[in-house]
Amino acid sequence: MKSTTRARSSALATACALAFCMLAIAAPATAATPPGKPASGQLGGAGPCTAGPKTSGYGNRSQYIWVQTPTGSGQPRTGGLCNDNQRPVVFISPGYSAMTPSSYPHLIEDMISNGHIVVYVNYSLFPVMPGVNYPQVLDGFKVAATTFNARLGNRMDLDNIGIWGNSLGAGMVPWLAKEMYASGWGYESLWLLSSATSWVFWVELTGPVDIPSHARAMVVAYDQDNKTDHRVGIDLFEAYDVPDSQKWHIQVQSEGSYVADHGTAGPAAANYLDWYGVHRPYQVLSDCARSGVHCDADLSFMGTWSDGHAATPAIVSDDPEDMGPEDATVECGEDNHQGTSSRCGP
């Protein structure tokens, strides 16, 4: 009787152990999570400043202007204190239809947190014409730097500026830089970043595109951006008349459900593509232009997933190739010409 009981107990134990093993095999592994946001103060991370006084209103050409400032007693990466009497300025030239700062909330928040004053100017949507839109943005920047700046205590350090543009606004960046420098701005540091570039006018993309010799320039593309022809940004990068050590071309790569496309810098919930592919590049550019640090930062690094594997690296090259999606907006054609005269003709 005892042996029978032991046999039954042993069989039951074996069955239970087997069932446990089967359940363990059947249980799905925990999915890896994407790279988290870099810590405050690190490249790609937020700074210590908070949003301070702001103002807005119309300019002289029916455009609307917003100015936002940093405040607080922290020490941001841009030097000094958040509430200093003078702070460096980022001028934003937005993409088509991105008519308010809410189009880039995470980027603007990051810029302010890292000690920048941010100027945002929109332009007329109908018609979209360089002769209308380019002067609207430039005039808006000038009104912001005078009338609006006075409202906020003249805190703009116009010797140290950056210009960040997206899509149609990205194409304005080289012309804006030329005009703003001619106005006496950016004499100490000047950086230019064109993101998802399209429709470059009023500079010749066959080159050279002359920018001040101390300027730093960057062109950022996204591998699944089918709203613009990547060759436009490549032409701009190659045309910039500064040494390769002062300019960067970056293509941010998608991974899994995280897609790098035309809207990557937009208002959707921020993820590692924003922190490493939008915020980190402008921070490197700003730091390098202003104080000569982080000029050699590895901009291909996109963070590490929770399972230890590195996120698909961005492609950083001095000799970039068009690797955009096959269904991207084409560069040349009867109905579509994104201003790349070097390839499409006049």
RAVENSUL-V398473 format. One record per pair of residues at least 4 apart in sequence whose ideal C-beta (glycine too) atoms are under 8 Angstrom apart, sorted by the first residue. I is the first residue (numbers start at 1). J is the second residue. Records with the same first field share a line. If there is no record, write none. Layout:
I = J + J
//
This chain:
1 = 5
2 = 6
3 = 7
4 = 8
5 = 9
6 = 10
7 = 11
8 = 12
9 = 13
10 = 14
11 = 15
12 = 16
13 = 17
14 = 18
15 = 19
16 = 20
17 = 21
18 = 22
19 = 23
20 = 24
21 = 25
22 = 26
23 = 27
32 = 305 + 306 + 307 + 309
33 = 305 + 306
34 = 255 + 258 + 271 + 272 + 303 + 305 + 306 + 311
35 = 272 + 275 + 276 + 302 + 303 + 304 + 305 + 311
36 = 272 + 303
37 = 44 + 45 + 46 + 270 + 272 + 275
38 = 42 + 43 + 44 + 45 + 275 + 276 + 280 + 303
39 = 45
40 = 45 + 46 + 47 + 48
41 = 45 + 47 + 48 + 77
43 = 280 + 283 + 284 + 294 + 297
44 = 275 + 276 + 279 + 280 + 283 + 303
45 = 275 + 279
46 = 109 + 110 + 113 + 114
47 = 74 + 76 + 77 + 78 + 82 + 110 + 113 + 114 + 115
48 = 72 + 74 + 75 + 76 + 82 + 113
49 = 70 + 71 + 72 + 74 + 76 + 82 + 112 + 113 + 114 + 115
50 = 70 + 71 + 72 + 82 + 112 + 113
51 = 68 + 69 + 70 + 71 + 109 + 112
52 = 68 + 69 + 70 + 71 + 72 + 82 + 83 + 112
53 = 69 + 71 + 152
54 = 66 + 67 + 68 + 69 + 152
55 = 66 + 67 + 148 + 151 + 152
56 = 64 + 65 + 66 + 67 + 148
57 = 64 + 65 + 148
58 = 62 + 63 + 64 + 65
59 = 63 + 64 + 65 + 121 + 136 + 139 + 140 + 143
60 = 139 + 143
61 = 135 + 136 + 139 + 140
62 = 124 + 136
63 = 121 + 122 + 123 + 124 + 136 + 137 + 139 + 140
64 = 99 + 100 + 121 + 122 + 140
65 = 119 + 120 + 121 + 140 + 143 + 144 + 148
66 = 100 + 101 + 118 + 119 + 120 + 121
67 = 117 + 118 + 119 + 120 + 144 + 148 + 149 + 152
68 = 101 + 108 + 112 + 117 + 118 + 120
69 = 87 + 112 + 117 + 152 + 155
70 = 76 + 82 + 83 + 87 + 112 + 113 + 115 + 116 + 117
71 = 82 + 83
72 = 81 + 82 + 83
73 = 81 + 82 + 83
74 = 81 + 82
75 = 79 + 80 + 81 + 82
76 = 80 + 81 + 82 + 113 + 114 + 115
77 = 114 + 115 + 283 + 286 + 287
78 = 87 + 88 + 114 + 115 + 116 + 286 + 290
79 = 115 + 290 + 291
80 = 84 + 86 + 87 + 115
82 = 87 + 115
84 = 155
85 = 153 + 155
86 = 155 + 156 + 157
87 = 115 + 116 + 117 + 155 + 156 + 157
88 = 115 + 116 + 117 + 157 + 160 + 161 + 162 + 189 + 286 + 290
89 = 116 + 117 + 118 + 119 + 145 + 156 + 157 + 158 + 160 + 161 + 162
90 = 111 + 116 + 117 + 118 + 119 + 161 + 162 + 163 + 164 + 282 + 286
91 = 119 + 121 + 141 + 144 + 161 + 162 + 163 + 164 + 176 + 180
92 = 101 + 104 + 108 + 118 + 119 + 120 + 121 + 163 + 164 + 165 + 169
93 = 121 + 137 + 163 + 164 + 165 + 166 + 169 + 170 + 172 + 173 + 176
94 = 98 + 99 + 103 + 104 + 120 + 121 + 122 + 165 + 166 + 167 + 169
95 = 103 + 166 + 167 + 168 + 169 + 170 + 196
96 = 125 + 128 + 167 + 168 + 169
97 = 125
98 = 103 + 104 + 122 + 166 + 167 + 169 + 266
99 = 103 + 122 + 125
100 = 120 + 122
101 = 105 + 108 + 118 + 120
102 = 267
103 = 266 + 267
104 = 108 + 166 + 265 + 266 + 267
105 = 109 + 267
106 = 110 + 265 + 267 + 270 + 274 + 278 + 279
107 = 111 + 164 + 265 + 274 + 278 + 279 + 282
108 = 112 + 118 + 120
109 = 113
110 = 114 + 279
111 = 116 + 118 + 282
112 = 116 + 117 + 118
114 = 283 + 286
116 = 162 + 286
117 = 155 + 156
119 = 140 + 141 + 144 + 145 + 148
121 = 136 + 137 + 140 + 141 + 144
122 = 136 + 140
123 = 132 + 133 + 136 + 137 + 140
124 = 128 + 132 + 133 + 136
127 = 132
128 = 132 + 133 + 168
129 = 133
130 = 134 + 201 + 202
131 = 135
132 = 136
133 = 137 + 168 + 172
134 = 138 + 172 + 175 + 176 + 201 + 202
135 = 139
136 = 140
137 = 141 + 169 + 172 + 176
138 = 142 + 176 + 179 + 180
139 = 143
140 = 144
141 = 145 + 176 + 180
142 = 146 + 183
143 = 147 + 148
144 = 148 + 149
145 = 149 + 156 + 158 + 185
146 = 150
147 = 151
148 = 152
149 = 154 + 155 + 156
150 = 154
157 = 161
158 = 184 + 185 + 186
159 = 185 + 186 + 187 + 188 + 189
160 = 186 + 188 + 189 + 290
161 = 180 + 185 + 186 + 189 + 190 + 191
162 = 190 + 191 + 192 + 193 + 282 + 285 + 286 + 289
163 = 173 + 176 + 177 + 180 + 191 + 192 + 193
164 = 173 + 193 + 195 + 282
165 = 169 + 170 + 171 + 172 + 173 + 176 + 193 + 194 + 195 + 197
166 = 170 + 195 + 196 + 265
167 = 171 + 195 + 196 + 197 + 198 + 199 + 227 + 228 + 262
168 = 172 + 198 + 199
169 = 173
170 = 194 + 195 + 196 + 197 + 198 + 233
171 = 194 + 197 + 198 + 199 + 200 + 201 + 232 + 236 + 339
172 = 176 + 201
173 = 177 + 192 + 193 + 194
174 = 178 + 192 + 194 + 200 + 203 + 209 + 211 + 236 + 240
175 = 179 + 201 + 202 + 203
176 = 180
177 = 181 + 186 + 190 + 192 + 211 + 212 + 215
178 = 182 + 203 + 210 + 211
179 = 183
180 = 185 + 186
181 = 185 + 186 + 187 + 190 + 211 + 212
185 = 190
186 = 190 + 212 + 215
188 = 290
189 = 214 + 289 + 290
190 = 211 + 212 + 214 + 215 + 216 + 289
191 = 215 + 216 + 217 + 218 + 282 + 285 + 286 + 288 + 289 + 290
192 = 211 + 215 + 216 + 217 + 218
193 = 217 + 218 + 219 + 220 + 281 + 282 + 285
194 = 217 + 218 + 219 + 220 + 233 + 236
195 = 220 + 265 + 278
196 = 220 + 221 + 222 + 225 + 227 + 228 + 233 + 262 + 264 + 265
197 = 219 + 221 + 228 + 232 + 233 + 236
198 = 227 + 228 + 229 + 232 + 329 + 338
199 = 232 + 338 + 339
200 = 205 + 232 + 235 + 236 + 338 + 339 + 340
201 = 339
203 = 209 + 239
204 = 209 + 239 + 341
205 = 209 + 232 + 235 + 236 + 239 + 339 + 340 + 341 + 342
206 = 239 + 341 + 342
207 = 238 + 239 + 241 + 342
208 = 239 + 240 + 241
209 = 236 + 239 + 240 + 241
210 = 241
211 = 215 + 217 + 240 + 241 + 242
213 = 242
214 = 289
215 = 242 + 246 + 289
216 = 242 + 246 + 247 + 285 + 288 + 289
217 = 237 + 240 + 242 + 246 + 247 + 248
218 = 247 + 248 + 249 + 250 + 281 + 282 + 285
219 = 233 + 234 + 236 + 237 + 247 + 248 + 249 + 250
220 = 233 + 250 + 251 + 252 + 277 + 278 + 281
221 = 225 + 230 + 233 + 249 + 250 + 251 + 252 + 320 + 324
222 = 251 + 252 + 254 + 260 + 261 + 262 + 264 + 277
223 = 251 + 252 + 253 + 254 + 260 + 323 + 324 + 325
224 = 254 + 259 + 260 + 261 + 325
225 = 230 + 260 + 261 + 262 + 264 + 324 + 325 + 328
226 = 261 + 262 + 324 + 325 + 327 + 328 + 329
227 = 261 + 262 + 328 + 329
228 = 232 + 233 + 262 + 328 + 329 + 338
229 = 322 + 324 + 328 + 329 + 330 + 331 + 338 + 340
230 = 234 + 251 + 322 + 323 + 324 + 328
231 = 235 + 322 + 331 + 340 + 343
232 = 236 + 331 + 338 + 339 + 340
233 = 237 + 249
234 = 238 + 249 + 320 + 321 + 322
235 = 239 + 340 + 342 + 343
236 = 240
237 = 247 + 249 + 320
239 = 342
240 = 247
242 = 246 + 247
243 = 247
244 = 318
245 = 295
248 = 281 + 285 + 299 + 316
249 = 316 + 317 + 318 + 320
250 = 277 + 281 + 299 + 300 + 314 + 315 + 316
251 = 314 + 315 + 317 + 320 + 323
252 = 260 + 264 + 273 + 276 + 277 + 302 + 314
253 = 260 + 302 + 312 + 313 + 314 + 315
254 = 258 + 259 + 260 + 261 + 273 + 312
255 = 311 + 312
258 = 271 + 272 + 273
260 = 264 + 273 + 277
263 = 268
264 = 273 + 274 + 277 + 278
265 = 274 + 278
270 = 274 + 275
271 = 275
272 = 276 + 277 + 302 + 303 + 311
273 = 277 + 278 + 302
274 = 278 + 279
275 = 279 + 280 + 303
276 = 280 + 301 + 302 + 303 + 311 + 314
277 = 281 + 302 + 314
278 = 282
279 = 283
280 = 284 + 297 + 299
281 = 285 + 299
282 = 286
283 = 287 + 294
284 = 288 + 294 + 295 + 297 + 299
285 = 289
286 = 290
287 = 291 + 293 + 294 + 295
288 = 292 + 293 + 294 + 295
299 = 314 + 316
300 = 313 + 314 + 315 + 316
301 = 310 + 313 + 314
302 = 310 + 311 + 312 + 313 + 314
303 = 310 + 311
304 = 308 + 309 + 310 + 311
305 = 309 + 310 + 311
315 = 320 + 323
317 = 321
324 = 328
329 = 336 + 338
330 = 336
331 = 336 + 337 + 338 + 340 + 343 + 344
332 = 336 + 337 + 340 + 343 + 344
333 = 337
337 = 344
340 = 344
341 = 345 + 346
//
